[in-house]
Amino acid sequence: MKPLHFLIAILVSGFLYLLVFERESLLDFAKGNAGVVSEESETQETAETPDAEATPLVSVVAIHSTARTVDSAVMLRGRTEAARQVTVMAETSGKVVSEPLRKGAYIEAGQTLCQLDSGTRESRLAEAKARLIEAQARLPEAIASATGAAAKLTEAKVNENAARRLNQQGYASETRAASAEAALQGALAGIESAKAAVVSAKAAIEAANASIASIEKDIENLTITAPFAGLLETDTAELGVLLQPGSPCATIIQLDPIKLVGFAPETEVDKVTVGAMAGARLATGREVVGRVTFLSRSADPLTRTFRVEVQVPNAGLAIRDGQTVEIIVASDGTKAHLLPQSSLTLNNDGALGIRYVGPDNITGFAPVSILRDTPEGIWVAGLPDKVDVIVLGHEYVIAGVKLDVTYREAGQ
């Protein structure tokens, strides 16, 4: 056996002896060395740990921000609508005798759209006028008859009175008195008949006048005109078509001015008022300005939104009916801060806000609400009138951290 192998065998045997027979002594020895090492480590750590006051501060850049009053706005999405749209219909029957107008044509108020054939209406009008003349001629005759009946009544009263007195005195017979009484009753009946004849003559005149007015109105309805100026959305009725009452002649829309229709949610409707200024941007990029002319008092039962109408000029008719539009309605001013977009951050709960420099340069967090996004920055609300907002380094600090703050101008 080589000396090296013999030495290794002695060492292994000694270690096994200590591990088996002197185990407790070996453990005590190991614990004693560990305590010495621990005390030395603690001493070394105490010597190397700097004083709390010597902890380096986190460097950040902040700006002094002061709240300003800005116009808040309500953003709505909607569409354009014609100020007026109507389908002009026939009010009488007749065949169209006018050439049709094609859709897209501009129509003036009162312009003829459809002309209908008069048919026999002119002859019926002449007949009605003749009946009026006849009724007017019968009225004087009836009045004269009534006057004659009144005279006969007066005569009959005189005769009846005389016959009655003579009969009472014995100078006239009962037959004569009865005859005078019958004549008086006949005169009274004649008066009633004459009055009825006068009433009948007047009624005939009224009926003739009504018939004339009806036929004239029917003739007037043969010419179907535009109720307002606008564009033809459909062709007018074709030549030769027979129109009945209620048949469409044409559809007209008025695009100047034009309406912008949006729908305000329940949370924003109180910010909208009738008469407020409003701006809008169409899908084409065109921007227009107008005023709110209508705000619904009743919500849509399905969407729970309120209809808002804005009227804007459209002199060139460039805005069409049914285009998509974004509407911004101005509302009362509110206090807000104009901050760089990069200053916004989220806290551990996911709330959007900013980190600010508090008393003793301690970091604080304040939630904000965004009012408007502009090229100069973002207008936010929910902050005090004056606040020092951290714009650089806010992502590396949390609330309660002491800061080394460098200030800069807001516009830098």
Secondary structure, DSSP 8 states (H G I E B T S, - for coil): --HHHHHHHHHHHHHHHHHHHSHHHHHHHHHHHHHHHHHHHHHHHHHHS--GGG---EEEEEEEEE-EEEEEEEEEEEEEEEEEEEEEE-SS-EEB-S----TT-EE-TT-EEEEB--TTHHHHHHHHHHHHHHHHHHHHHHHHHHHHHHHHHHHHHHHHHHHHHHHHHTSS-HHHHHHHHHHHHHHHHHHHHHHHHHHHHHHHHHHHHHHHHHHHHHHHTTEEE-SSSEEESS----TT-EE-TT-EEEEEEEEEEEEEEEEE-TTTGGG--TT-EEEEEETTS-EEEEEEEEE-SS--TTT--EEEEEEE--TT--S-TT-EEEEEEEEEEEEEEEE-GGG-EE-TT--EEEEEE-GGGBEEEEE-EEEEEETTEEEEESS-SEEEEEEESGGG--TT-BEEEEEE-TT-
